[in-house]
Amino acid sequence: MPDHPAPPPPPPPSAAFLGPYGENDELLEKLVVEFLRDHVFWRRNFHPEDPPAIPTRARFSAEHQEFEARMRRELHALSAALKRSVPFHSPRYIGHMASDTLLPGLIAQIVTLPYNPNNVVEDAAPVTVELELAAGLMLARMLGFPTEVARADCAFGHLCSGGSVANYEALAMLRAVRSWPVALGAALRSLGAGSRQATVAAALAARLSVAGRPLVDHDDWALANLMVAECIALRGALDRALFELAADGAAGRDAAAAIAAAIDAERIGALGTVEFHLRHPTLRPHVVLAPATAHYSWQKAMRLLGLGDDRLWQVGERGMRMDADALDAALAQAHEQRVPVLAVVAVLGTTEFGTLDPLHRVVAARTHWRERGLGFGVHVDGAWGGYLASVFRRPDGGLVPHAEVRAGFQHFPSREVYDAIAALAEVDSVTIDPHKLGYLPFGTGAIVYRDQRVTEFVTQDADYVFNAEPAAGPAPAYRDRFRGLGRYILEGSKPGANAAAVHVAHKVLPLDAENFGRIVAGTVRNAERFQHKLEALAARLRGQATLSIPFEPDSNLVCLALNPAGNRDLAVANRFTARIYDALRVDASQPLQVKQHFASATTLALHSLGHAPMVAVLERLGLDPRTLREQPTDPRREAAGLFVLRHTLMNPWLYDAENGVDYLDLYCDCLAELVKVGTGLSTGSGG
């Protein structure tokens, strides 16, 4: 780190948030009341000839007043209980991935709630489905995906409840896309075995080609290793051929329908995993490669898809980031053993540590191994770090050069981080959570696909049979294609109010370096300031305790490891840190006001960090690596890994320029006092 910290970042626009003190309460109240009244006027003028269904005198009835009294009582109870909520709005909170919410998004959600749109289909949400599609394209543009809706390969994104559901859908989508060529080959072979469509199927199979060779010349292994773009191209060629067949009279339509039905019946979604692999005995079930720090939702996804824990191959790491050499070794193993790789998952901002995997190296590995016959999809779990891309994006959509980005920081972004962000444009899909670093209300996660045509692999009907437009001609307009949003996504009914929140927030603050990126950049600058302050604190506490940042942050999360002076036992250090954390965590049994500051915590586990990096971290703290134990009873207090404090520098008001208050300084002072108390308690046994 440089010797001198950078100055605090400028604050966000003053009207962007309600504010730590509720400074914008009048603005929030004025706008909510204004648009609530507007909603009531809309109801009254929908058909003004309809009389009021609830008579004016009803409010004077005993039943009405009793109901109102019960409602007020329960709302007062709720409001009182909510005062025990986590104070995410406060600059004293630097714990989990949450902060104040953007006023434009919050108000847009409140304004939309009384309309109660259901974004499963345009018929139930004619306004907010369109807003959701537009919001998806805003996210896609930030990532570098094509967003011209007239393009066949235009991106597609939609909202979901959170990053976990987005990850499930991404994996299900990749399986549907990448297993489809195998189903196609099986269907054409079965139709060519004595059926009435044998001649047609044989001609069709000869017409379709993969990598310059007829489809019939490829075995299941080759078909299972096509890239997403190759699968889309093959599907397009089939659609055109079947449309031409269906245009050739009733017999052609019957043959096209029979072939389409046969392909659908052979898909893994129709057969199920077990039957699919019984029909393709030489094809082993897919594996998914993900770093050891990947979110727990990936194990859930493997179970939901029936693949199981063993098919999730953990890739070794280096410095809490995926090790490109370890990835190459895992891919070599899969190639040698002829194990199909469904996807490589790269993490852009780990949930616990905020580190970014070398995505550019993953993309390069995809090209390298496809040339050797092993294909795979690339999905990015950017639930946390996806919005970092706004710092790198110009208003015109271009990428800001590395040197220009670096000019605003002390050491962010490293070349590796910059190249990883730049490589986003080349991946197949990205999970991103507006309700995290997008500063929007919870329930607004998102999944973005680079090419909208992947959705054709998860619908039950066939465009070439049911659409009026020819498959070889103009595709349906973007809005027309996705007006029935629920046909393509994992969820069914979904709140249109969330789409309104995301859309309005991104319209007010476009996702580029000059607008929304300013807020995100400020969080990274605060993380750099905080890192400098922690290093100064470590020098200040020398002789009482050893403080160490276990690895260089990539974004706005900073972890801190602590060990009382003279201690060599990892279990003692963990108990020491756990006591400090007890003073910094939300405790439902105590009033929030007794806590001066809030942080979170996590464990640097041996299985994710690796032995050599773990030893290096322990030795920097003065701990004996031989005290590391692999089977804990309580990870916080035993020695299976290193228990550390975790800080998310997301709050935009960590430096109060108006009053000259730096909450990071206050936190460091608090931490120093807690270390002093903790070392007094740990004298002797450290218990």
HUPE-V513195 format. One line per field, one symbol per residue. phi: phi as a letter, one per 30 degrees, with the letter a starting at -180 (. if undefined). burial: I if it has 24 or more other ideal C-beta (glycine too) atoms within 12 Angstrom, else O. A space follows every 10 residues. Layout:
phi: ???
burial: ???
This chain:
phi: .ddcdddedd ddedcdbdje cidcdddddd dddedddddd ddddcdbddd dddcdedddc dddddddddd dddddddddd dddcdddedd ddcbcddaad cdeddddddd ddeddhdcdd addcadcddd dddddddddd dddjddbddd ddcedbbbcb dldddddede ddddddddcd eddddddddd ddcjddcedd ddddddddbb hibeeddcde ddddcddedd dddddddded dddddddcid ddddddddde dddddcdddd dieddedddb ddcdedcbcb ddddddddde dddddidjdd dcddcdbbii bedddddddd dddddddhcd cdacccccje ecbidcdddd dddddededd dcjccadbcc dcecdedeed dccdedjddd eedddddcbd bccddddddd dddedcddab dbcedcddhb ddjccabbcd bedddddccd ccedccdddd ddcddeeedd dcdceddcbd dceadddddd ddddedddbe dbddbdeddd eddddddddd dddddddddd cejcaccbdd addcbccbcb cbadeidccd dddddddddd dedccdbddb deddcdbbbc bacddddcdj ddddeddddd dicdedddbc bdcbedbccd acdbdbbcdc ddcdbcddci ccdddddddd dddddddddd ddejdid
burial: IOOOIIOIIO IIOOOIIIII OOOIOOOIOO IIOOIOOOOO OOOOOOOOOO OOOOOOOOOO OOOOOOOOOO OOOOOOOOOO OOOOOIIIII IIIIIIIIII IIIIIIIIII IIIOIOIIII IIOOIOIIII IIIIIIIIII IIIIIIIOIO OIIIIIIIII IIIIIIIIII IIIIIIIIII IIIIIIIIII IIOOOOIOOI IIOIIOOIOI OOOOIIOIOI IIIIIIIIII IIIIIIIIII IIIIIIOOOO OOOOIIIIII IIIIIIIIIO OOIOOIIOII OOIOIIIIII IIIIIOIIIO IIOOIOIOOO IIIIIIIIII IIIIOIIIOI IOOIIOOOII IIIIIIIIII IIIIIIIIII IIIIIIOOII OOIIIIIIII IIIIIIIIII IIIIOOIOII OOOOIOOIII IIIIOIIIII IIIIIIIIII IIIIIIIIII IIIIIIIIII IIIIIIIIIO OIIIIOIOOO IOOOIIOIIO IIIIIIIIII IOOIIIIIII IIIIIIOIII IIIOIIIIII IIIIIIIIII IIIIIIIIOO IOOIIIIIII IIIIIIIIII IIIIIOIOII IIIIIIIIII IIIIIIOOOO OIOOIOIIII IIIIIIOIII OOIIOOIIIO IIIOIOIIOO OOOOIIIIII IIIIIIIIII IIIIIIOOOO OIIIIIIIOI IIOIIIOIIO OIOOOIO
